[in-house]
Amino acid sequence: MNAFRPIGIINAKLSSSYVSLADFNDDKYDAVALYADKNDRPLIVCASKSCEPARYRVIYGQSVCFFTSFKDVQDFCEKHNYKMIREGGRR
């Protein structure tokens, strides 16, 4: 069953106290990291279970990006001033 999961409607510091990365798992992706920018807006990194179309999905606000490596995800987050808050799951 697909569930609608809005991202970016609550600040990351507040949500990190009661939101689990597992809340963002679905049949195709497992959430592996939570990042936040300087305004505490969250960004979720998910790893594909099948590596198609790309290994990593990054969800922030109303946007979704795909990356082939976790290094590319880290570079994207650094470029856009996101800092890791929580890491878990498999990469």
GROMACS elastic network, one bead per residue, 0.5 to 0.9 nm:
[ bonds ]
;  ai    aj funct       b0    kb
    1    26     6  0.85226   500
    1    27     6  0.85206   500
    2    26     6  0.76101   500
    2    27     6  0.86044   500
    3    26     6  0.85139   500
    5    23     6  0.88749   500
    5    24     6  0.74784   500
    6     9     6  0.69167   500
    6    61     6  0.77924   500
    6    62     6  0.79361   500
    7    10     6  0.77828   500
    7    41     6  0.86176   500
    7    42     6  0.69291   500
    7    43     6  0.75103   500
    7    44     6  0.81485   500
    7    59     6  0.72437   500
    7    60     6  0.61127   500
    7    61     6  0.53297   500
    7    62     6  0.71383   500
    8    11     6  0.69135   500
    8    12     6  0.79794   500
    8    40     6  0.89634   500
    8    41     6  0.56068   500
    8    42     6  0.56228   500
    8    43     6  0.76108   500
    8    60     6  0.64389   500
    8    62     6  0.77707   500
    9    41     6  0.79782   500
    9    42     6  0.86528   500
    9    61     6  0.76959   500
   10    13     6  0.87091   500
   10    14     6  0.72906   500
   10    15     6  0.65925   500
   10    40     6  0.83962   500
   10    41     6  0.72034   500
   10    42     6  0.79271   500
   11    14     6  0.56972   500
   11    15     6  0.62457   500
   11    16     6  0.85691   500
   11    36     6  0.82770   500
   11    39     6  0.76827   500
   11    41     6  0.51988   500
   11    42     6  0.65504   500
   12    15     6  0.50536   500
   12    16     6  0.57195   500
   12    17     6  0.87280   500
   12    34     6  0.83342   500
   12    35     6  0.77676   500
   12    36     6  0.59130   500
   12    37     6  0.85326   500
   12    39     6  0.87487   500
   12    41     6  0.55330   500
   12    43     6  0.82897   500
   12    85     6  0.83244   500
   13    16     6  0.52832   500
   13    17     6  0.69706   500
   13    36     6  0.80151   500
   13    40     6  0.63649   500
   13    41     6  0.86046   500
   13    42     6  0.84698   500
   13    85     6  0.82684   500
   14    17     6  0.58222   500
   14    18     6  0.77211   500
   14    19     6  0.88715   500
   14    40     6  0.87681   500
   15    18     6  0.56757   500
   15    19     6  0.54841   500
   15    20     6  0.88603   500
   15    42     6  0.86299   500
   16    19     6  0.52468   500
   16    20     6  0.72894   500
   16    21     6  0.89780   500
   16    34     6  0.82606   500
   16    85     6  0.79445   500
   16    86     6  0.80583   500
   17    20     6  0.83508   500
   19    22     6  0.84071   500
   19    23     6  0.69213   500
   20    23     6  0.53701   500
   20    24     6  0.77794   500
   21    24     6  0.57447   500
   21    25     6  0.73247   500
   21    30     6  0.81619   500
   21    31     6  0.54124   500
   21    32     6  0.67320   500
   21    33     6  0.70648   500
   21    34     6  0.73105   500
   21    44     6  0.81763   500
   21    86     6  0.84092   500
   21    87     6  0.83400   500
   21    88     6  0.73251   500
   21    89     6  0.80773   500
   22    25     6  0.51954   500
   22    26     6  0.87166   500
   22    30     6  0.71227   500
   22    31     6  0.62394   500
   22    32     6  0.84665   500
   22    89     6  0.83257   500
   23    26     6  0.85182   500
   23    31     6  0.80222   500
   24    29     6  0.81655   500
   24    30     6  0.69385   500
   24    31     6  0.56675   500
   24    44     6  0.81501   500
   24    46     6  0.79872   500
   25    28     6  0.78421   500
   25    29     6  0.56462   500
   25    31     6  0.55053   500
   25    46     6  0.77661   500
   26    29     6  0.53833   500
   26    30     6  0.64935   500
   26    31     6  0.86573   500
   27    30     6  0.81557   500
   27    49     6  0.80533   500
   28    47     6  0.84735   500
   28    48     6  0.58695   500
   28    49     6  0.55117   500
   28    50     6  0.71375   500
   29    46     6  0.57410   500
   29    47     6  0.53572   500
   29    49     6  0.55488   500
   29    50     6  0.83620   500
   29    56     6  0.84632   500
   29    57     6  0.80651   500
   30    45     6  0.85250   500
   30    46     6  0.52174   500
   30    47     6  0.52978   500
   30    48     6  0.65792   500
   30    49     6  0.71466   500
   30    89     6  0.72037   500
   30    90     6  0.77880   500
   30    91     6  0.89861   500
   31    34     6  0.81569   500
   31    44     6  0.68332   500
   31    45     6  0.57465   500
   31    47     6  0.62256   500
   31    48     6  0.88974   500
   31    57     6  0.89180   500
   31    87     6  0.89478   500
   31    88     6  0.77517   500
   31    89     6  0.67875   500
   31    90     6  0.84157   500
   32    44     6  0.77453   500
   32    45     6  0.57036   500
   32    46     6  0.53749   500
   32    47     6  0.64829   500
   32    86     6  0.84391   500
   32    87     6  0.58400   500
   32    90     6  0.62398   500
   32    91     6  0.65677   500
   33    43     6  0.83210   500
   33    44     6  0.59806   500
   33    45     6  0.50745   500
   33    46     6  0.71138   500
   33    84     6  0.71652   500
   33    85     6  0.76609   500
   33    86     6  0.56014   500
   33    88     6  0.59897   500
   33    89     6  0.78446   500
   34    42     6  0.68545   500
   34    43     6  0.58374   500
   34    45     6  0.63951   500
   34    83     6  0.85811   500
   34    84     6  0.59893   500
   34    85     6  0.55512   500
   34    86     6  0.50612   500
   34    87     6  0.63564   500
   34    88     6  0.87197   500
   35    40     6  0.87250   500
   35    41     6  0.82508   500
   35    42     6  0.56977   500
   35    44     6  0.63925   500
   35    45     6  0.79447   500
   35    77     6  0.79050   500
   35    82     6  0.57986   500
   35    83     6  0.52252   500
   35    85     6  0.51635   500
   35    86     6  0.69630   500
   35    87     6  0.87223   500
   36    39     6  0.75679   500
   36    40     6  0.50796   500
   36    41     6  0.52183   500
   36    43     6  0.58693   500
   36    44     6  0.87913   500
   36    77     6  0.89856   500
   36    81     6  0.82600   500
   36    82     6  0.50858   500
   36    83     6  0.54535   500
   36    84     6  0.65334   500
   36    85     6  0.67019   500
   37    40     6  0.51363   500
   37    41     6  0.54984   500
   37    42     6  0.68829   500
   37    43     6  0.80786   500
   37    77     6  0.86541   500
   37    80     6  0.77487   500
   37    81     6  0.56617   500
   37    83     6  0.61923   500
   37    84     6  0.89414   500
   38    41     6  0.74847   500
   38    81     6  0.70354   500
   38    82     6  0.71654   500
   38    83     6  0.82088   500
   39    42     6  0.89638   500
   40    82     6  0.89356   500
   41    60     6  0.79326   500
   41    61     6  0.78139   500
   41    82     6  0.87511   500
   42    59     6  0.86020   500
   42    60     6  0.63743   500
   42    61     6  0.76663   500
   42    82     6  0.84721   500
   43    58     6  0.68817   500
   43    59     6  0.56411   500
   43    61     6  0.75488   500
   43    77     6  0.87407   500
   43    82     6  0.77882   500
   44    57     6  0.81570   500
   44    58     6  0.57335   500
   44    59     6  0.51838   500
   44    60     6  0.65587   500
   45    56     6  0.67883   500
   45    57     6  0.58627   500
   45    59     6  0.65702   500
   45    60     6  0.89921   500
   45    73     6  0.79427   500
   46    55     6  0.84036   500
   46    56     6  0.56080   500
   46    57     6  0.50796   500
   46    58     6  0.63372   500
   46    59     6  0.80970   500
   46    91     6  0.85935   500
   47    50     6  0.88542   500
   47    51     6  0.78339   500
   47    54     6  0.88049   500
   47    55     6  0.57405   500
   47    57     6  0.64271   500
   47    58     6  0.89647   500
   47    70     6  0.89341   500
   47    89     6  0.88726   500
   47    90     6  0.75488   500
   47    91     6  0.62630   500
   48    51     6  0.50227   500
   48    52     6  0.69296   500
   48    53     6  0.84745   500
   48    54     6  0.72278   500
   48    55     6  0.50662   500
   48    56     6  0.59505   500
   48    57     6  0.73709   500
   49    52     6  0.82080   500
   49    55     6  0.79900   500
   50    53     6  0.83586   500
   50    54     6  0.86753   500
   50    55     6  0.76717   500
   51    54     6  0.52949   500
   51    56     6  0.78000   500
   51    68     6  0.83537   500
   52    55     6  0.64022   500
   53    56     6  0.89064   500
   53    66     6  0.80267   500
   53    68     6  0.87214   500
   54    57     6  0.74578   500
   54    66     6  0.59688   500
   54    67     6  0.57608   500
   54    68     6  0.51189   500
   54    69     6  0.83626   500
   55    66     6  0.74380   500
   55    67     6  0.62422   500
   55    68     6  0.50324   500
   55    69     6  0.65595   500
   55    70     6  0.82502   500
   56    65     6  0.82758   500
   56    66     6  0.55586   500
   56    67     6  0.50385   500
   56    68     6  0.61601   500
   56    69     6  0.67982   500
   56    70     6  0.70027   500
   56    73     6  0.75547   500
   56    91     6  0.88470   500
   57    64     6  0.67939   500
   57    65     6  0.57771   500
   57    67     6  0.64836   500
   57    73     6  0.86894   500
   58    63     6  0.81702   500
   58    64     6  0.55378   500
   58    65     6  0.51262   500
   58    66     6  0.61876   500
   58    67     6  0.78946   500
   58    73     6  0.75989   500
   59    62     6  0.75488   500
   59    63     6  0.59050   500
   59    65     6  0.67050   500
   59    66     6  0.89812   500
   60    63     6  0.54003   500
   60    64     6  0.64897   500
   60    65     6  0.86635   500
   61    64     6  0.83005   500
   66    73     6  0.85293   500
   67    70     6  0.74117   500
   67    71     6  0.89442   500
   67    72     6  0.62846   500
   67    73     6  0.63893   500
   68    71     6  0.86693   500
   68    72     6  0.71051   500
   68    73     6  0.83919   500
   69    72     6  0.52836   500
   69    73     6  0.66580   500
   69    74     6  0.89013   500
   70    74     6  0.61903   500
   70    75     6  0.85729   500
   70    91     6  0.76170   500
   71    74     6  0.50210   500
   71    75     6  0.61319   500
   71    76     6  0.85624   500
   72    75     6  0.50379   500
   72    76     6  0.61241   500
   72    77     6  0.86065   500
   73    76     6  0.50901   500
   73    77     6  0.61763   500
   73    78     6  0.85948   500
   74    77     6  0.50858   500
   74    78     6  0.60805   500
   74    79     6  0.85214   500
   74    82     6  0.88728   500
   75    78     6  0.51108   500
   75    79     6  0.60477   500
   75    80     6  0.85909   500
   76    79     6  0.51471   500
   76    80     6  0.62382   500
   76    81     6  0.85511   500
   76    82     6  0.84061   500
   77    80     6  0.51882   500
   77    81     6  0.59567   500
   77    83     6  0.69921   500
   77    84     6  0.85633   500
   78    82     6  0.57425   500
   78    83     6  0.71572   500
   79    82     6  0.77594   500
   84    87     6  0.73315   500
   88    91     6  0.84775   500
